[in-house]
């Protein structure tokens, strides 16, 4: 495991524990070079899940892609990283519990929007603007008005 601070691969595990209701392992590590501490997570890899894109192509589900899209929407918002991680876990669990080995990309997008709507208004609108491919200011207004009316 590479240290995120100095890049050294010489580190030791200080603490390991089950995380996310037993779905991953949280490891607290200390770098032997710079002596800084960092946390890593190990996730169980289940069966290969395919995502069906809107153009019909299929690609492997990528948890990091899901997490990154949520982090972009939440950028500079007062949202703790652990809330984002829990959101990603809930969405991932929902996807994995769906029938079959394939899931439509729009289902993932809708799940993210539901989670963000409950978490933060601004992050929700940011994500919606990309997910729904807003083309102009009127589409932003319409989405905000829908949001305000519910």
BATI-561106 format. One record per residue: residue number from 0; x, y, z of N, C-alpha, C, O in turn; residue in three letters. Coordinates in pm, 1 decimal, padded with zeros to 6 digits. Layout:
! BATI-561106
 num       nx       ny       nz      cax      cay      caz       cx       cy       cz       ox       oy       oz residu
 NUM        X        Y        Z        X        Y        Z        X        Y        Z        X        Y        Z    ALA
...
//
This chain:
! BATI-561106
 num       nx       ny       nz      cax      cay      caz       cx       cy       cz       ox       oy       oz residu
   0  00084.8 -00117.3  00000.0  00000.0  00000.0  00000.0  00089.1  00123.2  00000.0  00180.9  00134.7  00081.2    UNK
   1  00062.0  00212.8 -00089.3  00142.6  00333.9 -00104.6  00092.3  00444.6 -00011.1 -00027.9  00469.8 -00002.7    UNK
   2  00185.0  00510.0  00058.6  00151.3  00620.6  00147.9  00100.9  00737.8  00063.7  00166.8  00776.8 -00032.7    UNK
   3 -00014.7  00794.5  00098.2 -00067.6  00906.7  00020.1  00010.4  01037.0  00041.1 -00007.6  01133.1 -00033.7    UNK
   4  00096.6  01039.9  00142.8  00171.2  01161.4  00173.8  00308.9  01163.5  00108.2  00347.1  01262.8  00046.2    UNK
   5  00383.6  01053.3  00122.2  00519.9  01054.1  00069.3  00542.4  00953.1 -00043.3  00646.7  00955.8 -00108.6    UNK
   6  00446.3  00865.0 -00066.5  00457.2  00768.9 -00175.7  00531.5  00641.0 -00140.6  00541.4  00551.1 -00224.1    UNK
   7  00583.2  00630.7 -00020.8  00655.8  00510.6  00020.9  00560.0  00392.4  00031.1  00442.9  00408.5  00065.7    UNK
   8  00611.3  00273.6  00000.7  00530.5  00153.3  00015.4  00564.4  00077.3  00143.4  00515.3 -00033.2  00166.4    UNK
   9  00648.1  00137.5  00225.1  00690.2  00076.3  00350.4  00602.6  00129.4  00463.5  00626.6  00238.3  00515.6    UNK
  10  00499.7  00051.0  00501.5  00411.2  00092.6  00609.8  00365.2 -00028.2  00688.0  00385.6 -00142.1  00646.1    UNK
  11  00303.5 -00003.1  00801.0  00254.5 -00112.1  00884.8  00108.6 -00086.9  00921.5  00062.9  00027.2  00928.8    UNK
  12  00037.3 -00196.5  00944.0 -00101.8 -00189.3  00985.7 -00104.9 -00174.4  01137.1 -00047.7 -00255.4  01210.1    UNK
  13 -00172.7 -00069.6  01182.9 -00183.6 -00043.6  01326.5 -00312.5 -00104.2  01382.5 -00315.1 -00154.9  01494.6    UNK
  14 -00419.0 -00098.0  01302.5 -00549.1 -00145.5  01349.1 -00630.4 -00194.0  01230.1 -00628.1 -00132.1  01123.8    UNK
  15 -00701.9 -00304.1  01247.3 -00794.0 -00355.6  01145.8 -00926.7 -00383.5  01212.4 -00932.9 -00434.9  01324.1    UNK
  16 -01032.6 -00348.6  01142.1 -01164.7 -00380.1  01195.8 -01265.1 -00389.1  01082.5 -01245.0 -00335.3  00973.6    UNK
  17 -01371.8 -00457.7  01111.1 -01480.3 -00470.4  01015.0 -01547.3 -00333.9  01000.0 -01561.8 -00259.9  01097.3    UNK
  18 -01587.3 -00301.9  00879.0 -01653.3 -00173.9  00853.1 -01773.5 -00196.6  00762.7 -01786.0 -00300.1  00697.3    UNK
  19 -01858.7 -00100.4  00760.8 -01974.2 -00099.5  00671.0 -02055.2 -00228.4  00681.3 -02085.8 -00294.5  00582.0    UNK
  20 -02088.5 -00261.0  00806.6 -02170.7 -00379.2  00836.2 -02109.0 -00507.0  00782.5 -02179.5 -00593.4  00730.3    UNK
  21 -01978.2 -00519.2  00795.2 -01909.0 -00640.5  00756.4 -01878.0 -00653.0  00608.4 -01827.7 -00756.6  00564.7    UNK
  22 -01906.8 -00550.3  00530.7 -01883.5 -00557.7  00386.4 -01743.1 -00515.2  00347.0 -01703.6 -00531.1  00231.6    UNK
  23 -01667.6 -00461.4  00441.4 -01530.8 -00421.4  00410.6 -01447.1 -00425.3  00538.2 -01498.4 -00443.3  00648.6    UNK
  24 -01318.5 -00408.0  00519.1 -01225.6 -00402.7  00631.5 -01157.8 -00267.9  00629.9 -01103.7 -00224.8  00528.0    UNK
  25 -01161.2 -00201.4  00744.7 -01096.0 -00071.7  00760.5 -00960.9 -00096.8  00825.2 -00952.3 -00159.8  00930.6    UNK
  26 -00856.6 -00047.7  00762.3 -00722.1 -00064.2  00817.2 -00660.2  00072.3  00841.9 -00658.4  00158.1  00753.6    UNK
  27 -00610.1  00091.0  00961.6 -00536.5  00212.4  00996.4 -00389.5  00178.0  00979.5 -00341.0  00081.3  01038.2    UNK
  28 -00318.9  00256.0  00900.3 -00179.2  00228.2  00868.1 -00089.4  00344.0  00910.2 -00134.3  00457.9  00922.8    UNK
  29  00038.2  00312.7  00931.5  00137.8  00414.2  00960.7  00255.3  00394.7  00867.4  00309.0  00284.5  00855.9    UNK
  30  00295.4  00502.4  00800.6  00408.2  00498.6  00707.9  00537.7  00491.9  00787.6  00556.7  00567.7  00882.7    UNK
  31  00626.2  00401.4  00748.8  00755.6  00388.2  00816.9  00855.6  00493.8  00772.9  00960.2  00510.7  00835.7    UNK
  32  00823.9  00565.3  00664.7  00912.7  00670.9  00615.7  00881.3  00806.3  00679.6  00968.0  00869.1  00740.3    UNK
  33  00755.8  00850.4  00664.8  00719.4  00984.8  00714.2  00643.9  00980.8  00847.1  00615.8  01085.3  00905.8    UNK
  34  00611.4  00861.1  00894.2  00541.9  00838.7  01022.0  00400.0  00894.4  01027.1  00343.0  00906.6  01135.5    UNK
  35  00342.4  00928.3  00912.8  00204.6  00976.6  00909.7  00110.0  00857.6  00900.4  00147.3  00750.5  00852.8    UNK
  36 -00010.7  00877.8  00945.9 -00111.6  00770.8  00946.5 -00217.1  00796.6  00840.0 -00248.7  00910.9  00806.9    UNK
  37 -00269.9  00687.9  00787.9 -00377.1  00697.1  00689.0 -00465.2  00573.9  00699.1 -00426.4  00473.3  00758.6    UNK
  38 -00583.5  00582.2  00640.8 -00681.7  00474.4  00647.5 -00704.9  00416.7  00509.1 -00712.9  00489.9  00410.5    UNK
  39 -00715.7  00285.1  00502.8 -00750.6  00217.6  00378.2 -00871.3  00128.8  00404.4 -00897.1  00088.3  00517.8    UNK
  40 -00944.4  00099.3  00297.9 -01058.0  00008.8  00306.1 -01039.5 -00101.8  00203.5 -00996.8 -00077.2  00090.7    UNK
  41 -01071.9 -00222.7  00243.7 -01073.8 -00336.0  00151.4 -01219.2 -00376.7  00134.6 -01289.9 -00399.1  00232.9    UNK
  42 -01263.9 -00386.3  00009.5 -01401.3 -00423.1 -00020.8 -01403.9 -00560.7 -00084.3 -01315.6 -00595.4 -00162.8    UNK
  43 -01504.1 -00638.3 -00050.6 -01521.7 -00769.8 -00109.0 -01568.7 -00753.4 -00253.0 -01662.8 -00679.0 -00280.6    UNK
  44 -01503.3 -00822.6 -00342.9 -01543.3 -00818.8 -00483.1 -01640.1 -00933.7 -00508.7 -01602.8 -01050.8 -00500.9    UNK
  45 -01762.4 -00899.4 -00538.7 -01863.2 -01000.5 -00567.8 -01857.2 -01041.4 -00713.9 -01753.1 -01030.5 -00778.8    UNK
  46 -01967.6 -01087.4 -00763.5 -01973.5 -01125.9 -00903.7 -01959.3 -01000.9 -00990.1 -01996.0 -00891.8 -00946.5    UNK
  47 -01906.6 -01014.7 -01111.6 -01888.2 -00896.5 -01196.5 -02023.0 -00840.2 -01241.6 -02099.2 -00906.4 -01312.0    UNK
  48 -02050.0 -00719.4 -01200.6 -02174.6 -00652.9 -01233.6 -02151.8 -00562.6 -01353.7 -02055.7 -00485.7 -01357.2    UNK
  49 -02239.0 -00572.2 -01450.6 -02229.5 -00490.3 -01571.8 -02331.3 -00377.3 -01565.9 -02443.8 -00395.0 -01519.1    UNK
  50 -02289.5 -00261.1 -01614.2 -02376.5 -00144.8 -01623.6 -02413.9 -00126.9 -01770.0 -02327.0 -00122.8 -01857.1    UNK
  51 -02543.3 -00116.3 -01796.4 -02592.0 -00094.1 -01932.4 -02608.0  00056.7 -01951.0 -02693.6  00119.5 -01888.8    UNK
  52 -02525.0  00112.7 -02036.7 -02525.8  00256.7 -02062.1 -02646.6  00292.7 -02148.9 -02711.7  00204.9 -02205.5    UNK
  53 -02675.6  00422.3 -02158.7 -02792.4  00467.1 -02234.7 -02781.8  00434.0 -02383.9 -02883.7  00421.5 -02451.8    UNK
  54 -02659.4  00419.8 -02435.1 -02642.6  00383.9 -02577.2 -02641.8  00233.1 -02599.7 -02620.2  00187.2 -02711.9    UNK
  55 -02665.6  00154.8 -02492.4 -02672.5  00009.2 -02503.8 -02541.8 -00062.8 -02477.3 -02540.7 -00185.1 -02463.3    UNK
  56 -02432.6  00009.8 -02470.2 -02305.2 -00056.0 -02440.4 -02301.8 -00098.5 -02294.5 -02374.6 -00045.2 -02210.8    UNK
  57 -02216.3 -00195.2 -02265.8 -02202.4 -00247.1 -02131.0 -02059.7 -00228.6 -02083.0 -01964.0 -00244.0 -02158.9    UNK
  58 -02047.7 -00195.1 -01954.7 -01915.1 -00184.6 -01894.5 -01923.4 -00236.5 -01751.4 -02031.5 -00241.7 -01692.6    UNK
  59 -01809.6 -00274.4 -01696.3 -01805.2 -00322.5 -01558.7 -01844.2 -00210.6 -01463.0 -01808.1 -00094.7 -01483.1    UNK
  60 -01918.6 -00247.2 -01358.2 -01951.6 -00149.8 -01254.8 -01822.5 -00107.3 -01186.8 -01739.4 -00190.9 -01151.5    UNK
  61 -01806.6  00022.4 -01168.7 -01685.5  00077.2 -01108.3 -01725.8  00162.1 -00987.7 -01776.7  00273.3 -01002.3    UNK
  62 -01702.1  00107.7 -00869.3 -01738.8  00176.0 -00744.4 -01670.7  00312.6 -00735.3 -01731.5  00409.6 -00689.9    UNK
  63 -01544.9  00320.0 -00778.2 -01471.8  00446.4 -00767.6 -01533.0  00553.9 -00858.5 -01528.9  00672.4 -00825.5    UNK
  64 -01588.7  00513.8 -00970.5 -01654.9  00609.3 -01060.8 -01780.7  00665.8 -00994.4 -01808.4  00785.3 -01003.8    UNK
  65 -01855.2  00580.1 -00928.7 -01973.8  00623.5 -00855.2 -01934.1  00720.5 -00744.2 -01994.2  00826.9 -00729.2    UNK
  66 -01833.2  00683.2 -00667.2 -01787.5  00767.0 -00556.1 -01736.7  00902.5 -00605.3 -01765.1  01005.8 -00544.7    UNK
  67 -01662.1  00901.3 -00714.4 -01607.2  01026.0 -00768.1 -01718.9  01120.6 -00814.5 -01711.1  01241.3 -00791.2    UNK
  68 -01821.0  01067.5 -00878.8 -01930.2  01153.2 -00926.6 -02004.0  01218.0 -00809.5 -02047.3  01332.9 -00819.0    UNK
  69 -02017.9  01145.4 -00700.5 -02083.6  01200.6 -00582.0 -01992.8  01304.6 -00516.8 -02040.1  01409.6 -00473.3    UNK
  70 -01864.2  01276.3 -00509.8 -01770.1  01371.8 -00449.9 -01766.4  01502.6 -00529.1 -01755.8  01610.1 -00470.0    UNK
  71 -01775.0  01494.8 -00660.0 -01776.9  01615.4 -00743.0 -01901.5  01698.3 -00710.9 -01893.2  01820.4 -00697.3    UNK
  72 -02015.8  01632.4 -00699.0 -02139.4  01704.5 -00667.4 -02132.9  01767.1 -00528.2 -02192.3  01872.4 -00504.7    UNK
  73 -02061.8  01703.5 -00437.0 -02053.6  01750.9 -00298.3 -01932.9  01841.4 -00272.7 -01910.0  01883.8 -00159.5    UNK
  74 -01856.8  01870.4 -00376.2 -01736.1  01951.3 -00360.3 -01767.5  02086.6 -00295.5 -01860.3  02156.4 -00336.6    UNK
  75 -01689.5  02121.7 -00194.9 -01701.8  02248.1 -00120.8 -01836.3  02263.8 -00050.4 -01882.5  02375.5 -00027.4    UNK
  76 -01898.0  02152.3 -00017.0 -02020.4  02152.4  00061.7 -01986.0  02096.4  00199.4 -01890.4  02019.9  00211.9    UNK
  77 -02060.8  02132.2  00301.8 -02030.1  02084.2  00437.3 -02078.3  01940.9  00460.5 -02162.6  01914.5  00546.1    UNK
  78 -02022.1  01849.8  00381.5 -02063.3  01709.4  00388.7 -01941.4  01626.2  00427.2 -01843.1  01622.7  00353.1    UNK
  79 -01946.6  01559.5  00541.9 -01832.5  01477.2  00584.5 -01809.4  01358.5  00489.9 -01903.2  01304.7  00431.1    UNK
  80 -01684.2  01319.9  00477.2 -01646.5  01209.9  00388.2 -01715.8  01080.1  00427.1 -01748.4  00999.4  00340.0    UNK
  81 -01738.8  01058.3  00556.4 -01803.4  00933.3  00597.3 -01948.4  00926.0  00550.1 -01999.8  00816.5  00527.0    UNK
  82 -02015.7  01041.3  00535.3 -02152.6  01040.4  00482.6 -02152.7  01001.9  00335.2 -02241.1  00929.8  00289.0    UNK
  83 -02053.4  01050.3  00262.2 -02041.4  01014.3  00120.2 -02013.3  00864.9  00108.5 -02072.9  00796.7  00025.2    UNK
  84 -01923.4  00814.4  00191.2 -01888.6  00671.7  00188.8 -02011.2  00585.7  00220.2 -02033.5  00483.4  00155.5    UNK
  85 -02090.0  00626.6  00318.7 -02211.2  00551.6  00354.0 -02313.0  00556.3  00240.6 -02382.5  00458.0  00214.9    UNK
  86 -02321.8  00670.9  00173.0 -02412.1  00684.5  00059.4 -02371.5  00589.5 -00052.9 -02455.1  00519.9 -00110.5    UNK
  87 -02242.8  00587.9 -00082.5 -02191.7  00498.5 -00186.8 -02223.0  00353.3 -00151.0 -02263.9  00275.2 -00236.8    UNK
  88 -02203.7  00318.0 -00024.9 -02231.4  00181.3  00020.1 -02379.1  00146.4  00003.7 -02412.0  00037.2 -00042.6    UNK
  89 -02468.1  00237.7  00040.9 -02612.3  00211.4  00025.8 -02649.5  00191.2 -00121.1 -02725.1  00100.0 -00154.8    UNK
  90 -02596.3  00276.2 -00207.3 -02626.1  00265.3 -00350.5 -02569.3  00135.5 -00405.9 -02636.7  00064.5 -00480.5    UNK
  91 -02446.3  00105.0 -00369.7 -02381.8 -00018.5 -00415.8 -02460.1 -00140.9 -00369.6 -02478.8 -00235.2 -00446.5    UNK
  92 -02505.5 -00140.2 -00245.6 -02584.4 -00251.6 -00192.3 -02714.6 -00266.4 -00268.5 -02754.5 -00377.6 -00303.1    UNK
  93 -02781.0 -00154.7 -00294.6 -02906.7 -00157.0 -00370.2 -02885.2 -00216.3 -00510.2 -02965.5 -00296.5 -00557.9    UNK
  94 -02777.2 -00175.7 -00573.8 -02746.4 -00225.5 -00708.3 -02717.7 -00375.1 -00705.6 -02767.4 -00450.5 -00789.3    UNK
  95 -02637.3 -00417.1 -00608.7 -02600.6 -00558.4 -00599.1 -02719.0 -00646.1 -00562.9 -02722.8 -00763.5 -00599.7    UNK
  96 -02815.6 -00590.3 -00491.2 -02933.4 -00667.4 -00452.0 -03039.6 -00673.5 -00560.5 -03138.1 -00746.2 -00547.4    UNK
  97 -03020.0 -00597.0 -00668.5 -03115.4 -00603.9 -00779.2 -03098.2 -00737.3 -00850.6 -02992.5 -00799.9 -00843.0    UNK
  98 -03201.1 -00779.2 -00918.6 -03197.0 -00907.8 -00988.1 -03099.8 -00904.6 -01104.7 -03090.2 -00804.6 -01175.9    UNK
  99 -03029.0 -01012.8 -01123.4 -02942.1 -01028.0 -01238.8 -02802.8 -00972.8 -01219.4 -02767.3 -00922.6 -01112.8    UNK
 100 -02725.3 -00983.5 -01324.8 -02585.8 -00939.4 -01321.4 -02565.6 -00810.9 -01399.6 -02452.1 -00769.4 -01423.6    UNK
 101 -02676.6 -00746.9 -01440.0 -02668.9 -00621.1 -01513.9 -02764.5 -00519.9 -01452.4 -02870.8 -00555.2 -01401.3    UNK
 102 -02724.6 -00394.0 -01458.4 -02808.3 -00286.1 -01406.9 -02800.8 -00169.1 -01504.9 -02694.6 -00140.2 -01560.2    UNK
 103 -02912.5 -00103.3 -01525.6 -02914.2  00011.8 -01616.5 -02851.4  00132.5 -01548.5 -02870.9  00155.2 -01429.1    UNK
 104 -02776.3  00208.9 -01625.6 -02706.9  00326.9 -01573.1 -02805.2  00427.9 -01516.3 -02774.9  00495.7 -01418.2    UNK
 105 -02923.6  00438.6 -01577.7 -03020.6  00536.5 -01527.7 -03071.7  00499.7 -01388.6 -03110.2  00588.6 -01312.7    UNK
 106 -03073.0  00371.1 -01353.1 -03111.2  00331.4 -01217.7 -03008.3  00383.5 -01117.4 -03044.1  00433.6 -01010.8    UNK
 107 -02881.9  00371.2 -01152.3 -02775.2  00421.5 -01065.4 -02789.8  00572.3 -01047.7 -02781.4  00623.1 -00935.9    UNK
 108 -02811.6  00643.4 -01157.6 -02828.8  00788.1 -01152.0 -02946.2  00828.9 -01064.9 -02936.3  00924.6 -00988.0    UNK
 109 -03056.9  00757.7 -01076.1 -03174.8  00789.1 -00995.1 -03149.1  00761.4 -00847.1 -03194.6  00836.9 -00761.3    UNK
 110 -03076.5  00653.8 -00816.7 -03042.5  00624.6 -00677.2 -02954.3  00734.4 -00617.9 -02973.2  00775.7 -00503.5    UNK
 111 -02858.3  00780.6 -00696.8 -02770.5  00889.1 -00650.1 -02852.9  01014.2 -00625.4 -02834.9  01081.1 -00523.6    UNK
 112 -02942.4  01046.5 -00716.4 -03024.1  01166.8 -00699.9 -03112.3  01157.8 -00575.7 -03128.6  01257.2 -00504.9    UNK
 113 -03169.1  01041.3 -00548.0 -03250.4  01024.9 -00426.7 -03167.1  01050.6 -00301.4 -03210.3  01120.7 -00209.8    UNK
 114 -03047.6  00992.9 -00299.0 -02959.9  01009.4 -00182.5 -02917.1  01155.7 -00165.6 -02920.3  01209.6 -00055.0    UNK
 115 -02877.5  01218.4 -00275.4 -02831.9  01357.7 -00267.6 -02945.7  01452.7 -00230.4 -02923.9  01552.1 -00161.2    UNK
 116 -03064.4  01422.5 -00275.5 -03179.7  01507.7 -00244.6 -03202.5  01515.0 -00094.1 -03238.5  01619.9 -00040.7    UNK
 117 -03181.1  01402.1 -00026.0 -03198.5  01398.3  00118.8 -03079.6  01460.4  00192.1 -03093.2  01506.7  00305.4    UNK
 118 -02964.1  01461.1  00127.8 -02841.5  01505.9  00193.8 -02815.6  01655.6  00181.1 -02789.7  01723.2  00280.7    UNK
 119 -02822.6  01708.3  00056.5 -02782.2  01846.6  00034.4 -02845.0  01899.3 -00095.0 -02829.1  01839.5 -00201.4    UNK
 120 -02916.0  02011.3 -00084.9 -02985.7  02068.8 -00200.3 -02890.7  02106.2 -00314.3 -02918.1  02077.4 -00430.7    UNK
 121 -02779.9  02170.1 -00280.1 -02686.1  02217.1 -00382.1 -02619.9  02098.8 -00452.9 -02607.0  02098.8 -00575.3    UNK
 122 -02578.1  01998.8 -00376.3 -02516.5  01880.4 -00436.7 -02615.9  01809.4 -00528.2 -02579.0  01758.6 -00634.0    UNK
 123 -02742.0  01806.7 -00486.4 -02846.9  01745.4 -00568.6 -02860.3  01817.1 -00702.7 -02863.7  01752.8 -00807.6    UNK
 124 -02868.0  01949.9 -00699.6 -02883.4  02027.6 -00823.5 -02758.9  02012.1 -00911.5 -02770.0  02000.4 -01033.6    UNK
 125 -02642.2  02012.1 -00850.2 -02518.4  01992.9 -00928.1 -02521.3  01859.4 -01001.6 -02493.4  01852.7 -01121.3    UNK
 126 -02555.0  01754.3 -00929.4 -02558.0  01620.8 -00990.6 -02666.1  01614.2 -01098.4 -02643.5  01561.2 -01207.2    UNK
 127 -02783.2  01668.5 -01066.9 -02894.2  01666.1 -01162.9 -02858.7  01738.8 -01291.6 -02898.9  01696.7 -01400.0    UNK
 128 -02782.8  01848.5 -01280.2 -02748.0  01925.9 -01399.7 -02662.8  01844.5 -01496.4 -02674.0  01860.7 -01618.0    UNK
 129 -02578.9  01758.2 -01443.6 -02495.7  01673.9 -01529.5 -02573.9  01550.4 -01573.5 -02574.1  01514.9 -01691.3    UNK
 130 -02640.2  01485.6 -01478.2 -02713.4  01362.4 -01506.7 -02825.3  01384.6 -01608.4 -02845.1  01303.6 -01699.0    UNK
 131 -02897.2  01493.6 -01592.5 -03008.0  01522.9 -01683.8 -02965.8  01608.2 -01802.9 -03048.5  01644.3 -01886.6    UNK
 132 -02837.8  01639.9 -01810.0 -02780.1  01712.5 -01923.2 -02852.1  01844.7 -01951.4 -02900.4  01868.6 -02062.1    UNK
 133 -02858.1  01929.8 -01848.3 -02919.8  02060.8 -01865.9 -02848.2  02137.1 -01976.3 -02725.2  02138.1 -01982.7    UNK
 134 -02926.7  02201.6 -02063.8 -02869.6  02276.0 -02175.4 -02874.1  02427.0 -02154.9 -02798.5  02501.1 -02217.7    UNK
 135 -02963.0  02472.1 -02066.7 -02972.2  02616.7 -02045.8 -03024.9  02648.0 -01906.1 -03058.2  02558.0 -01829.0    UNK
 136 -03031.8  02776.0 -01875.5 -03072.3  02822.4 -01743.2 -03216.4  02784.0 -01710.2 -03248.1  02758.2 -01594.1    UNK
 137 -03303.0  02780.1 -01809.6 -03442.2  02743.5 -01785.7 -03454.9  02602.6 -01730.4 -03540.8  02576.7 -01646.1    UNK
 138 -03371.4  02512.0 -01776.2 -03376.3  02375.8 -01724.2 -03333.3  02372.5 -01578.0 -03387.9  02295.0 -01499.4    UNK
 139 -03235.7  02455.6 -01540.4 -03197.5  02469.1 -01399.5 -03316.3  02519.6 -01317.9 -03348.7  02464.0 -01212.9    UNK
 140 -03380.5  02624.9 -01366.8 -03495.0  02682.9 -01295.5 -03606.1  02579.9 -01277.0 -03662.8  02567.3 -01168.5    UNK
 141 -03636.2  02507.1 -01383.1 -03741.8  02405.6 -01376.2 -03709.5  02300.0 -01270.0 -03796.9  02260.2 -01192.9    UNK
 142 -03585.7  02255.8 -01266.6 -03546.0  02154.3 -01169.3 -03553.2  02209.3 -01027.2 -03598.0  02140.1 -00935.8    UNK
 143 -03509.2  02333.3 -01008.5 -03515.8  02396.2 -00876.2 -03661.3  02414.2 -00833.7 -03695.2  02391.9 -00717.5    UNK
 144 -03746.1  02454.0 -00925.9 -03888.2  02469.5 -00894.1 -03951.5  02336.0 -00856.0 -04032.7  02330.4 -00763.7    UNK
 145 -03915.3  02228.3 -00926.1 -03964.4  02095.3 -00889.5 -03915.9  02058.4 -00750.2 -03990.0  02001.2 -00670.2    UNK
 146 -03792.9  02091.4 -00722.8 -03732.0  02060.4 -00592.8 -03803.4  02136.5 -00482.5 -03833.0  02079.8 -00377.4    UNK
 147 -03831.7  02265.7 -00505.5 -03898.2  02348.8 -00405.1 -04042.1  02305.6 -00379.2 -04092.1  02319.4 -00267.6    UNK
 148 -04109.2  02252.9 -00482.8 -04250.4  02217.1 -00468.5 -04270.8  02085.9 -00393.2 -04382.7  02055.3 -00351.9    UNK
 149 -04164.2  02008.3 -00374.8 -04181.4  01877.6 -00306.7 -04143.3  01883.6 -00163.3 -04151.9  01783.1 -00092.8    UNK
//
